Amino acid sequence: EFTTDVEIQLEYSNDSTSDWEAELRVEWVDGDGRTIDGYRGSEDLDNETRHEMQTVRVSTLKYGIDRARKLKIEISANPD
């Protein structure tokens, strides 16, 4: 009743013969710049993939989503 799901989707292409790992950091921020909630994790990016979408589902409080004014998103990728 008090929570909701948020989907984070990472769309990528990986034409290389190596797998990669993407580190994701997503934060929703209030009007004063304070972090309300977020997600930090990693996703495997398979090799020789022309087009793929990874989806992460995170549960958070509806109250926090209502107060959010901005998203901070940081993505880095390294060979796996």
mmCIF file of the C-alpha atoms, coordinates in Angstrom:
data_MODEL
# 
_entry.id   MODEL 
# 
loop_
_atom_site.group_PDB 
_atom_site.id 
_atom_site.type_symbol 
_atom_site.label_atom_id 
_atom_site.label_alt_id 
_atom_site.label_comp_id 
_atom_site.label_asym_id 
_atom_site.label_entity_id 
_atom_site.label_seq_id 
_atom_site.pdbx_PDB_ins_code 
_atom_site.Cartn_x 
_atom_site.Cartn_y 
_atom_site.Cartn_z 
_atom_site.occupancy 
_atom_site.B_iso_or_equiv 
_atom_site.pdbx_formal_charge 
_atom_site.auth_seq_id 
_atom_site.auth_comp_id 
_atom_site.auth_asym_id 
_atom_site.auth_atom_id 
_atom_site.pdbx_PDB_model_num 
ATOM 1  C CA . GLU A 1 1  ? 0.000  0.000   0.000   1.00 0.00 ? 1  GLU A CA 1 
ATOM 2  C CA . PHE A 1 2  ? 2.851  2.412   0.796   1.00 0.00 ? 2  PHE A CA 1 
ATOM 3  C CA . THR A 1 3  ? 5.394  1.140   -1.700  1.00 0.00 ? 3  THR A CA 1 
ATOM 4  C CA . THR A 1 4  ? 5.666  1.195   -5.461  1.00 0.00 ? 4  THR A CA 1 
ATOM 5  C CA . ASP A 1 5  ? 7.985  -0.421  -7.989  1.00 0.00 ? 5  ASP A CA 1 
ATOM 6  C CA . VAL A 1 6  ? 10.371 1.590   -10.134 1.00 0.00 ? 6  VAL A CA 1 
ATOM 7  C CA . GLU A 1 7  ? 11.895 0.059   -13.263 1.00 0.00 ? 7  GLU A CA 1 
ATOM 8  C CA . ILE A 1 8  ? 15.375 1.019   -14.383 1.00 0.00 ? 8  ILE A CA 1 
ATOM 9  C CA . GLN A 1 9  ? 16.162 -0.023  -17.955 1.00 0.00 ? 9  GLN A CA 1 
ATOM 10 C CA . LEU A 1 10 ? 19.627 -0.100  -19.475 1.00 0.00 ? 10 LEU A CA 1 
ATOM 11 C CA . GLU A 1 11 ? 19.644 -0.415  -23.256 1.00 0.00 ? 11 GLU A CA 1 
ATOM 12 C CA . TYR A 1 12 ? 22.957 -1.460  -24.781 1.00 0.00 ? 12 TYR A CA 1 
ATOM 13 C CA . SER A 1 13 ? 24.862 -3.008  -27.676 1.00 0.00 ? 13 SER A CA 1 
ATOM 14 C CA . ASN A 1 14 ? 27.987 -5.103  -27.152 1.00 0.00 ? 14 ASN A CA 1 
ATOM 15 C CA . ASP A 1 15 ? 29.519 -6.124  -30.473 1.00 0.00 ? 15 ASP A CA 1 
ATOM 16 C CA . SER A 1 16 ? 32.759 -7.236  -28.810 1.00 0.00 ? 16 SER A CA 1 
ATOM 17 C CA . THR A 1 17 ? 33.673 -10.841 -28.070 1.00 0.00 ? 17 THR A CA 1 
ATOM 18 C CA . SER A 1 18 ? 34.002 -10.032 -24.362 1.00 0.00 ? 18 SER A CA 1 
ATOM 19 C CA . ASP A 1 19 ? 31.351 -9.843  -21.681 1.00 0.00 ? 19 ASP A CA 1 
ATOM 20 C CA . TRP A 1 20 ? 31.150 -6.550  -19.804 1.00 0.00 ? 20 TRP A CA 1 
ATOM 21 C CA . GLU A 1 21 ? 29.739 -5.621  -16.428 1.00 0.00 ? 21 GLU A CA 1 
ATOM 22 C CA . ALA A 1 22 ? 27.866 -2.352  -15.985 1.00 0.00 ? 22 ALA A CA 1 
ATOM 23 C CA . GLU A 1 23 ? 27.856 -0.683  -12.570 1.00 0.00 ? 23 GLU A CA 1 
ATOM 24 C CA . LEU A 1 24 ? 24.654 1.312   -12.061 1.00 0.00 ? 24 LEU A CA 1 
ATOM 25 C CA . ARG A 1 25 ? 23.986 4.000   -9.506  1.00 0.00 ? 25 ARG A CA 1 
ATOM 26 C CA . VAL A 1 26 ? 20.606 5.710   -9.632  1.00 0.00 ? 26 VAL A CA 1 
ATOM 27 C CA . GLU A 1 27 ? 19.333 8.142   -7.003  1.00 0.00 ? 27 GLU A CA 1 
ATOM 28 C CA . TRP A 1 28 ? 16.141 10.142  -6.808  1.00 0.00 ? 28 TRP A CA 1 
ATOM 29 C CA . VAL A 1 29 ? 16.752 13.520  -5.204  1.00 0.00 ? 29 VAL A CA 1 
ATOM 30 C CA . ASP A 1 30 ? 14.429 16.025  -3.504  1.00 0.00 ? 30 ASP A CA 1 
ATOM 31 C CA . GLY A 1 31 ? 14.213 19.762  -4.274  1.00 0.00 ? 31 GLY A CA 1 
ATOM 32 C CA . ASP A 1 32 ? 17.000 20.521  -1.759  1.00 0.00 ? 32 ASP A CA 1 
ATOM 33 C CA . GLY A 1 33 ? 19.438 18.105  -3.418  1.00 0.00 ? 33 GLY A CA 1 
ATOM 34 C CA . ARG A 1 34 ? 19.149 15.396  -0.736  1.00 0.00 ? 34 ARG A CA 1 
ATOM 35 C CA . THR A 1 35 ? 19.043 11.768  -1.821  1.00 0.00 ? 35 THR A CA 1 
ATOM 36 C CA . ILE A 1 36 ? 15.701 10.137  -1.008  1.00 0.00 ? 36 ILE A CA 1 
ATOM 37 C CA . ASP A 1 37 ? 16.327 6.597   -2.239  1.00 0.00 ? 37 ASP A CA 1 
ATOM 38 C CA . GLY A 1 38 ? 18.073 4.782   -5.036  1.00 0.00 ? 38 GLY A CA 1 
ATOM 39 C CA . TYR A 1 39 ? 19.655 1.703   -6.495  1.00 0.00 ? 39 TYR A CA 1 
ATOM 40 C CA . ARG A 1 40 ? 23.250 0.558   -6.683  1.00 0.00 ? 40 ARG A CA 1 
ATOM 41 C CA . GLY A 1 41 ? 24.145 -2.688  -8.431  1.00 0.00 ? 41 GLY A CA 1 
ATOM 42 C CA . SER A 1 42 ? 25.670 -4.359  -11.451 1.00 0.00 ? 42 SER A CA 1 
ATOM 43 C CA . GLU A 1 43 ? 24.346 -5.975  -14.597 1.00 0.00 ? 43 GLU A CA 1 
ATOM 44 C CA . ASP A 1 44 ? 26.106 -8.362  -16.977 1.00 0.00 ? 44 ASP A CA 1 
ATOM 45 C CA . LEU A 1 45 ? 26.317 -7.227  -20.599 1.00 0.00 ? 45 LEU A CA 1 
ATOM 46 C CA . ASP A 1 46 ? 26.690 -10.315 -22.754 1.00 0.00 ? 46 ASP A CA 1 
ATOM 47 C CA . ASN A 1 47 ? 29.132 -10.468 -25.667 1.00 0.00 ? 47 ASN A CA 1 
ATOM 48 C CA . GLU A 1 48 ? 28.163 -10.248 -29.334 1.00 0.00 ? 48 GLU A CA 1 
ATOM 49 C CA . THR A 1 49 ? 24.815 -8.666  -28.503 1.00 0.00 ? 49 THR A CA 1 
ATOM 50 C CA . ARG A 1 50 ? 23.504 -6.264  -31.141 1.00 0.00 ? 50 ARG A CA 1 
ATOM 51 C CA . HIS A 1 51 ? 20.705 -4.807  -29.059 1.00 0.00 ? 51 HIS A CA 1 
ATOM 52 C CA . GLU A 1 52 ? 19.571 -5.723  -25.562 1.00 0.00 ? 52 GLU A CA 1 
ATOM 53 C CA . MET A 1 53 ? 17.723 -4.190  -22.656 1.00 0.00 ? 53 MET A CA 1 
ATOM 54 C CA . GLN A 1 54 ? 18.390 -5.025  -19.008 1.00 0.00 ? 54 GLN A CA 1 
ATOM 55 C CA . THR A 1 55 ? 15.589 -4.223  -16.565 1.00 0.00 ? 55 THR A CA 1 
ATOM 56 C CA . VAL A 1 56 ? 15.976 -3.804  -12.807 1.00 0.00 ? 56 VAL A CA 1 
ATOM 57 C CA . ARG A 1 57 ? 12.899 -3.453  -10.595 1.00 0.00 ? 57 ARG A CA 1 
ATOM 58 C CA . VAL A 1 58 ? 13.304 -1.605  -7.275  1.00 0.00 ? 58 VAL A CA 1 
ATOM 59 C CA . SER A 1 59 ? 10.663 -1.136  -4.563  1.00 0.00 ? 59 SER A CA 1 
ATOM 60 C CA . THR A 1 60 ? 10.529 2.250   -2.864  1.00 0.00 ? 60 THR A CA 1 
ATOM 61 C CA . LEU A 1 61 ? 8.122  4.333   -0.791  1.00 0.00 ? 61 LEU A CA 1 
ATOM 62 C CA . LYS A 1 62 ? 5.450  6.226   -2.712  1.00 0.00 ? 62 LYS A CA 1 
ATOM 63 C CA . TYR A 1 63 ? 6.160  9.197   -0.425  1.00 0.00 ? 63 TYR A CA 1 
ATOM 64 C CA . GLY A 1 64 ? 9.730  9.372   -1.733  1.00 0.00 ? 64 GLY A CA 1 
ATOM 65 C CA . ILE A 1 65 ? 8.659  9.255   -5.367  1.00 0.00 ? 65 ILE A CA 1 
ATOM 66 C CA . ASP A 1 66 ? 6.196  12.088  -4.744  1.00 0.00 ? 66 ASP A CA 1 
ATOM 67 C CA . ARG A 1 67 ? 9.020  14.231  -3.274  1.00 0.00 ? 67 ARG A CA 1 
ATOM 68 C CA . ALA A 1 68 ? 11.594 13.431  -5.968  1.00 0.00 ? 68 ALA A CA 1 
ATOM 69 C CA . ARG A 1 69 ? 12.500 16.287  -8.304  1.00 0.00 ? 69 ARG A CA 1 
ATOM 70 C CA . LYS A 1 70 ? 15.622 14.965  -10.089 1.00 0.00 ? 70 LYS A CA 1 
ATOM 71 C CA . LEU A 1 71 ? 17.424 11.755  -10.956 1.00 0.00 ? 71 LEU A CA 1 
ATOM 72 C CA . LYS A 1 72 ? 21.163 11.230  -10.599 1.00 0.00 ? 72 LYS A CA 1 
ATOM 73 C CA . ILE A 1 73 ? 22.403 8.457   -12.868 1.00 0.00 ? 73 ILE A CA 1 
ATOM 74 C CA . GLU A 1 74 ? 25.932 7.080   -13.045 1.00 0.00 ? 74 GLU A CA 1 
ATOM 75 C CA . ILE A 1 75 ? 26.884 4.135   -15.283 1.00 0.00 ? 75 ILE A CA 1 
ATOM 76 C CA . SER A 1 76 ? 30.322 2.660   -15.751 1.00 0.00 ? 76 SER A CA 1 
ATOM 77 C CA . ALA A 1 77 ? 31.304 -0.475  -17.688 1.00 0.00 ? 77 ALA A CA 1 
ATOM 78 C CA . ASN A 1 78 ? 34.302 -2.734  -17.255 1.00 0.00 ? 78 ASN A CA 1 
ATOM 79 C CA . PRO A 1 79 ? 35.361 -5.996  -18.931 1.00 0.00 ? 79 PRO A CA 1 
ATOM 80 C CA . ASP A 1 80 ? 33.985 -9.001  -17.071 1.00 0.00 ? 80 ASP A CA 1 
# 
